[in-house]
Amino acid sequence: MAAANDEEILEGFLCPICKADLKSASQLTSHFESLHQEEQDVLKSLKDIFGKAKKVILNADDTNLKETFDRALKFNSQEYYPYEEQTIGVSRSSSDYFKAVRSARLERYATETNKLLIRLDKLVFNMPSEPNQRKQHEQEVVPWLDGTSVKLCPNCAKAFSLTRRKHHCRLCGSILCHDCSVFLDLNVARTIVDPSAPQTSQEHEVNEKNGLRLCEHCYKLVQLRKQVQENRNAKTGLMTTYEQMRSLMDQAQPAVAMYEKMCQSLFDGETTYNLSDVNAMRGRIGKLAEGIDLLSKQVLGFPAEPNTRQAKVQQHISQAAAYYIKDQLLSLRKLPTEAQIEEVRRQRYERAQKQIQLERERVELEREWRSEAESSGSRTNGPKHDDDNPLLEQMNIIREYIKEARKELRFEEVAILETNLKELKKEYQLQMLSYKS
């Protein structure tokens, strides 16, 4: 019987003598007539078989054969099976049964996984460095099964021997062989029980020294929990693009405030900033606006089903970005011209000169009053050389700092340095006036 089952089964229009496949009944008949004429009995039986088959299949005795084929070609389903609206019969929902079975299964896996994670936490974060102490620690956390009566590996059913030793899973304590063991990296184990722990990207071979020996069942449960954590913390392309857009908005907000401050400084006639500085800041804001617009279009271009919550969120993000660009970045104050800046600065200079003249007159009056009150005369402690004045040296250093900060577009630092420079200039002028007096 086994030999018959092992024989090759041939199909088709086969010659009963030479086993040749002739593809059709007519070719088989002509083949038999030309090559096997001596087998007349077999040829006659073949013709009888083909004749009967032809009559059965084609219904050759039916005189209305042609009409039968014509009706088959002109068959209309509506003629024989008219459309009728079917009423809904008895139905039964299995959703509740499915949810109950699924909840029980998930609860069982979740309970078992949580138990393994608690054990993994105790194993990893209190593990000694010495091998002997480590083994004792592992047995204290998870009791190992007694393997004296176990002769075969429960996973591969291979017998234990001197070359195939018995090992224990560090999470469930079951017995297994080395080939059925799976090692979990200690660094990966730390990140599983504590996602905030620092992750190391070093690739190395995981063995018994730098890993935990686990069975396949425990390893799969732990890896499943790790995968769930990664999926929970993973960011989609939409989230990444939105965060990039928000980052550009956060950069644009102080840039716009700085631009307004620089414009106001120019309108006030101050020399803290020049027109090229303000134009550079305006160009930076323009680039930020282009980046925000491009990212908002990418957010809107992510695939989403129409009229869904995600599609509405993407539309709202794109609209909010467009309003932000229009109201905050494109409605900047118009810059003054060079002529306007020069006129404002000239007026400011004239006011400063008048203030200096008044200050000189006040100092002159005070000098005259002191000369009348004192007989010692004027002071003799004036500066011998202007180049030795420390105020001038400090002003030169601050000017160099201002050039570097302006070159790197650090205009907030430029404003602070310019304020310090003005204070030094004022102090220097007062010092000179006091020496002259």
C-alpha positions, 0 to 999 in steps of 0.5 A, spaced: 500 500 500 505 504 501 508 503 494 502 504 491 502 511 494 509 512 492 508 511 485 507 517 481 500 519 478 499 521 471 493 525 468 491 526 461 489 523 455 495 517 456 496 511 451 495 505 455 501 502 452 507 507 452 504 512 457 504 518 452 500 524 453 496 526 447 493 532 449 486 530 446 482 524 444 482 525 437 490 525 437 490 519 442 486 515 437 490 516 431 496 515 435 494 508 437 492 506 430 498 508 427 503 505 432 499 500 436 495 497 430 496 490 433 492 492 439 485 492 436 481 490 442 484 496 446 483 500 440 475 498 440 474 499 447 477 506 447 473 508 441 467 505 445 469 509 451 470 516 447 463 515 443 459 514 450 463 520 453 461 524 447 454 523 447 454 524 455 457 531 454 455 534 448 448 530 448 449 528 441 442 524 441 438 531 442 436 533 435 435 540 438 443 541 440 444 547 436 438 551 440 441 548 446 447 552 445 444 558 443 439 559 449 446 558 453 449 563 449 443 568 450 442 566 457 439 572 461 440 571 469 434 576 470 429 571 466 431 565 470 432 569 476 428 575 477 431 580 482 427 580 489 429 584 495 431 579 500 429 580 507 434 580 513 433 574 517 435 572 524 442 574 526 446 574 532 452 578 534 458 575 537 462 581 539 460 581 546 463 574 546 469 576 542 470 582 547 470 577 553 474 572 550 479 577 548 479 581 555 480 574 559 486 573 554 489 580 554 488 580 562 492 573 563 498 576 558 498 582 562 498 579 569 504 574 567 508 580 563 507 584 569 510 579 574 516 578 569 517 585 569 517 585 577 522 580 577 526 583 572 527 589 576 529 586 582 534 582 578 537 588 574 538 593 579 540 589 585 545 585 581 552 583 584 558 584 579 561 577 582 559 571 578 558 567 584 554 572 588 550 573 581 548 566 581 545 566 588 542 573 587 538 570 581 536 564 585 533 568 591 529 573 586 526 567 582 526 560 585 529 555 580 526 548 579 529 542 581 531 538 575 534 532 578 528 528 575 528 532 568 531 528 563 529 531 557 529 539 555 521 541 555 522 545 549 526 541 544 525 534 547 533 532 547 536 528 552 541 532 557 548 529 558 555 532 559 555 536 553 548 538 553 547 541 560 541 543 564 540 551 565 534 555 568 530 561 566 532 567 570 525 569 570 520 563 571 525 558 573 524 553 568 529 548 565 532 548 558 538 547 554 543 552 552 540 551 544 533 553 547 536 559 551 535 566 549 539 572 552 537 579 554 542 584 554 542 587 561 542 594 558 536 593 554 533 590 560 534 596 564 530 600 559 524 596 559 523 596 567 525 604 567 524 607 560 528 614 563 534 610 564 540 612 559 540 607 553 547 605 550 547 604 542 554 599 543 553 593 539 556 587 542 554 580 542 550 578 548 552 572 552 551 569 559 556 575 562 552 581 559 545 578 559 540 574 562 538 567 560 531 566 558 526 561 555 523 563 549 516 564 552 519 569 557 523 573 552 517 574 547 513 577 553 518 581 555 520 583 548 512 585 546 512 589 552 518 593 549 515 593 543 509 596 546 513 602 549 517 603 543 510 604 539 507 608 545 513 613 545 514 613 537 513 619 533 509 619 527 511 623 521 505 628 522 508 629 529 515 630 527 513 635 522 508 639 527 514 639 532 519 642 527 513 647 525 512 649 532 520 650 533 520 655 528 514 659 531 518 659 537 524 662 534 520 667 530 517 670 536 523 673 539 526 675 532 519 679 531 520 682 538 527 684 536 526 687 529 520 691 532 526 694 538 531 695 532 526 699 528 524 703 534 531 704 535 532 707 528 526 711 529 528 714 535 535 716 532 539 712 536 546 709 533 545 702 536 543 699 530 544 701 523 539 699 517 543 693 514 542 690 521 535 691 521 534 688 514 538 682 516 533 681 521 527 682 516 531 677 512 531 672 517 524 672 519 522 671 512 526 665 512 522 662 518 516 664 515 518 660 509 519 654 513 513 655 517 509 655 510 512 649 507 512 645 514 504 647 514 503 644 507 507 638 509 502 637 515 496 638 510 499 633 505 499 627 510 494 622 508 488 622 512 480 619 511 476 625 509 471 628 514 475 624 520 478 627 526 485 627 523 483 630 517 480 636 521 486 637 525 491 637 519 486 643 516 486 646 523 494 646 523 495 649 516 490 654 517 493 656 524 500 657 521 497 661 515 494 666 520 500 666 524 504 668 518 500 673 516 498 676 522 505 676 526 511 675 520 508 679 514 505 685 518 512 688 520 513 695 521 516 698 514 523 701 515 525 708 515 529 710 509 536 713 509 534 720 509 529 719 514 534 716 519 540 721 518 534 727 519 532 724 526 540 722 528 541 730 526 536 732 530 538 728 536 545 730 535 543 737 535 539 736 542 545 732 545 550 738 543 545 743 546 545 739 552 553 738 552 553 746 552 548 747 558 552 742 562 559 746 560 556 752 562 553 749 569 560 746 570 563 753 568 559 757 573 561 752 579 568 753 577 567 760 578 564 759 584 569 755 587 575 759 585 572 765 589 570 761 595 577 758 595 584 761 594 588 755 592 586 756 585 584 751 580 586 743 580 593 741 577 591 733 577 589 732 570 591 727 565 597 727 561 596 723 555 589 721 553 591 714 550 593 712 557 585 713 559 582 706 561 576 708 559 578 709 552 581 702 552 574 699 555 570 703 549 575 700 544 574 693 547 567 694 547 567 696 540 570 690 537 565 686 541 559 689 538 562 688 531 563 680 532 556 680 535 553 684 529 556 679 524 553 673 528 546 677 528 546 677 536 542 683 536 540 683 543 548 682 545 549 688 541 544 692 544 547 691 551 554 692 549 551 699 545 548 701 552 555 700 556 559 704 550 554 709 551 555 709 559 562 709 558 562 715 553 558 719 558 563 718 564 569 720 559 565 726 557 564 728 565 571 726 566 574 731 561 569 736 563 571 736 570 579 736 568 578 742 564 574 745 570 
